[in-house]
Amino acid sequence: MWCKVARSNAEELYTRQSILHEERHYTMTKLKEEADPPVPNVISADTGPLDERFIIWRAFCAEHQVAVETLPGDLAEALKTEWESMKVEQLHTPAEDET
């Protein structure tokens, strides 16, 4: 009899723990979504071709004799590395330097 009660209690405890785990996971996922809303990758209608990313890309293409129509993913590995480096270097804001 005692064994059946212990087993029943263990199963109930396991079920409760599983439910709590699922609820905790759901809550943490929702909190993260609310805290970090996705940043849209949209070019402002106000800036258009003057968007800083386009200016940097055109400067990179001119410096490395790459056609502006080329996609960054189509670059050779060495140029991809240089592009990523230049992009990170040029796109950071002055506020980042102060932290």
trRosetta pair geometry for C-beta under 8 A, 3 or more apart (Angstrom, degrees):
i j d omega theta_ij theta_ji phi_ij phi_ji
1 4 5.9 -56 -155 32 33 110
1 5 6.6 29 151 -16 66 106
2 5 5.7 -57 -151 37 34 111
2 6 6.2 34 153 -20 68 107
3 6 5.8 -53 -145 37 30 111
3 7 6.2 30 155 -19 64 108
4 7 5.8 -55 -145 38 29 111
4 8 6.2 30 154 -20 64 108
5 8 5.7 -55 -147 38 29 112
5 9 6.2 29 154 -18 65 107
6 9 5.7 -55 -147 38 29 110
6 10 6.2 31 153 -21 64 107
7 10 5.6 -53 -146 36 30 113
7 11 6.4 30 155 -18 64 105
8 11 5.8 -53 -148 36 29 110
8 12 6.4 29 153 -18 63 107
9 12 5.7 -55 -146 38 31 112
9 13 6.2 33 154 -20 65 107
10 13 5.7 -53 -146 37 30 112
10 14 6.3 33 153 -20 64 106
11 14 5.6 -52 -146 36 31 113
11 15 6.3 33 153 -20 64 105
12 15 5.7 -53 -148 35 31 112
12 16 6.4 30 153 -17 64 105
13 16 5.8 -54 -147 37 31 110
13 17 6.2 31 154 -19 65 107
14 17 5.7 -55 -146 37 29 111
14 18 6.3 32 154 -21 64 106
15 18 5.7 -54 -149 34 30 113
15 19 6.5 28 154 -17 64 105
16 19 5.8 -55 -149 37 32 110
16 20 6.2 31 154 -18 66 107
17 20 5.7 -54 -145 39 31 112
17 21 6.2 36 154 -23 65 105
18 21 5.7 -52 -148 33 29 113
18 22 6.5 28 154 -16 63 105
19 22 5.8 -56 -150 37 31 110
19 23 6.3 29 153 -17 66 108
20 23 5.7 -56 -144 40 31 110
20 24 6.1 33 155 -21 66 107
21 24 5.8 -55 -146 36 28 112
21 25 6.3 29 154 -19 63 107
22 25 5.7 -54 -147 36 30 112
22 26 6.3 30 155 -19 64 107
23 26 5.7 -54 -146 37 31 112
23 27 6.2 31 156 -19 65 108
24 27 5.8 -55 -146 38 29 110
24 28 6.2 25 157 -16 65 109
25 28 6.0 -58 -145 39 27 108
25 29 6.3 28 156 -20 63 109
26 29 5.8 -58 -150 36 28 112
26 30 6.4 25 155 -17 64 107
27 30 5.8 -57 -148 38 30 109
27 31 6.2 29 155 -19 66 108
28 31 5.7 -52 -144 38 31 112
28 32 6.3 33 156 -20 64 106
29 32 5.9 -55 -149 35 28 110
29 33 6.5 29 153 -19 63 106
30 33 5.7 -54 -149 35 32 112
30 34 6.4 27 155 -15 65 107
31 34 5.8 -58 -148 39 31 108
31 35 6.0 25 156 -17 67 112
32 35 5.7 -58 -140 40 30 108
32 36 6.0 -21 174 27 68 108
33 36 7.1 -77 -131 61 18 73
33 37 7.4 52 170 -94 58 55
34 37 7.4 -6 -156 -60 25 84
43 47 6.9 -116 -180 76 82 98
43 48 6.5 77 147 -117 117 32
43 51 5.0 -81 -142 -57 100 156
43 53 7.9 -110 -100 47 100 121
43 54 7.8 49 -125 -31 133 119
44 47 4.6 65 70 19 107 97
44 48 7.3 -88 89 -37 64 46
44 51 6.8 150 34 -92 84 105
45 48 6.7 21 -160 -59 33 89
47 50 4.8 -117 -173 76 78 88
47 51 4.6 105 120 -74 124 66
47 52 7.9 -32 175 -17 151 64
48 51 6.6 -141 99 -25 16 94
49 54 5.6 -120 -162 121 52 161
50 54 7.2 -132 -137 65 2 122
50 55 6.8 24 -162 -53 47 112
51 54 4.8 83 67 7 87 105
51 55 7.2 -162 91 -8 43 87
52 55 5.5 -55 -147 36 36 113
52 56 6.3 35 156 -18 68 105
52 90 7.5 -176 167 139 107 104
52 91 6.6 129 124 -111 127 77
53 56 5.9 -56 -149 37 30 109
53 57 6.2 30 153 -20 65 108
53 87 7.7 27 -133 -139 80 103
53 91 7.2 25 -87 -95 75 121
54 57 5.5 -53 -144 37 32 112
54 58 6.2 31 158 -18 67 105
55 58 6.0 -55 -147 37 28 108
55 59 6.4 27 154 -17 63 108
56 59 5.7 -57 -149 38 31 111
56 60 6.2 33 152 -21 66 106
56 86 6.6 162 -178 136 109 103
56 87 6.1 112 138 -108 145 64
56 90 4.8 152 -112 100 129 153
56 91 7.0 -53 -39 -57 163 88
57 60 5.6 -54 -148 36 31 113
57 61 6.3 31 154 -19 65 106
57 68 7.1 95 131 -147 101 80
57 72 7.7 -95 -122 -63 110 104
58 61 5.7 -52 -145 37 32 112
58 62 6.3 32 156 -18 65 106
58 68 5.9 7 -110 -117 75 117
59 62 5.8 -55 -147 37 30 110
59 63 6.2 29 155 -19 64 110
60 63 5.8 -60 -148 38 28 111
60 64 6.2 -9 165 11 66 114
60 66 7.2 -19 124 44 82 127
60 82 7.7 151 -150 122 110 99
60 83 5.8 73 -169 -115 153 82
60 86 5.6 146 -93 94 115 158
61 64 6.5 -76 -139 54 23 87
61 65 7.8 -8 171 174 57 3
61 66 4.4 -105 -136 73 72 88
61 67 6.8 -54 -160 107 124 11
61 68 4.9 126 119 -87 174 62
61 70 7.0 155 -114 41 114 110
62 65 7.8 22 -169 -72 25 39
64 79 6.1 120 178 -130 157 114
64 82 7.2 133 -75 99 144 145
66 70 5.2 -81 167 36 103 148
66 75 7.0 -15 -129 -105 150 101
66 79 7.0 122 -69 -167 142 148
67 70 4.8 115 71 -27 81 98
70 74 5.4 -128 -170 74 88 123
70 75 6.8 90 149 -68 126 77
71 74 4.7 91 61 -1 83 106
72 75 5.9 -32 -164 -3 45 117
72 80 6.8 102 172 -123 81 79
72 83 5.5 -179 -140 140 105 156
73 80 7.8 43 -122 -111 29 119
75 79 4.0 -120 178 96 118 114
75 80 4.6 159 87 -63 114 73
75 83 6.1 134 27 -12 171 141
76 79 4.9 81 56 15 78 105
76 80 6.9 -140 93 -12 35 89
77 80 5.5 -52 -144 32 31 115
77 81 6.5 32 157 -19 64 102
78 81 5.9 -53 -155 33 30 111
78 82 6.6 27 149 -14 63 106
79 82 5.5 -53 -146 40 37 111
79 83 6.0 42 152 -24 68 104
80 83 5.6 -54 -146 35 29 113
80 84 6.3 29 155 -18 64 105
81 84 5.9 -54 -147 36 29 109
81 85 6.3 29 153 -18 63 109
82 85 5.6 -57 -148 38 31 114
82 86 6.1 29 156 -18 67 108
83 86 5.8 -56 -145 39 28 108
83 87 6.0 29 156 -21 65 109
84 87 5.7 -54 -143 36 28 112
84 88 6.3 25 159 -16 64 107
85 88 6.1 -58 -149 37 26 107
85 89 6.1 23 155 -17 63 113
86 89 5.7 -60 -145 40 28 112
86 90 5.9 13 163 -9 67 115
87 90 6.2 -65 -139 44 23 100
87 91 5.7 6 170 -9 64 120
88 91 6.5 -63 -129 42 20 100
88 92 6.7 31 169 -38 58 101
89 92 7.0 -56 -162 9 19 107
92 96 4.8 -85 -178 48 108 149
92 97 7.6 106 134 -45 123 83
93 96 5.4 114 63 -9 70 98
94 97 5.7 -47 -165 23 50 114
94 98 7.3 47 145 -21 70 101
95 98 5.8 -55 -160 27 43 114
95 99 7.4 38 150 -21 68 101
96 99 6.3 -57 -157 26 39 108
